[in-house]
Amino acid sequence: MAANKRSSISKADSLEKMGEFWDTHDFTEYDDPNAPDADFTVTCAVPIALDIFEAVEQYAHRQGIGVETLINLWVQKKLAEEAQTTEDRESE
């Protein structure tokens, strides 16, 4: 820990003291039940060739939607088609 930093709960000024504090305390003693839950959005990145991205970007712009929305719609549609194709093959 930096010399001028202190833990907000334990007021410890070293990692060792912070560890000692949490050895004898429980997080629930300090949890505020009225505090809002943290909200997270999980994202991922998939590499795509620049020329393909530019074409998708132009198409999305013409449609009046964001690139992310367009790609999500396309992937969702393709997955539904694949699921239907698999279902059709299995019923034959």
Secondary structure as UniProt FT lines:
FT   TURN            3..4
FT   TURN            8..10
FT   HELIX           15..23
FT   HELIX           27..29
FT   TURN            33..34
FT   HELIX           50..63
FT   HELIX           67..90
//
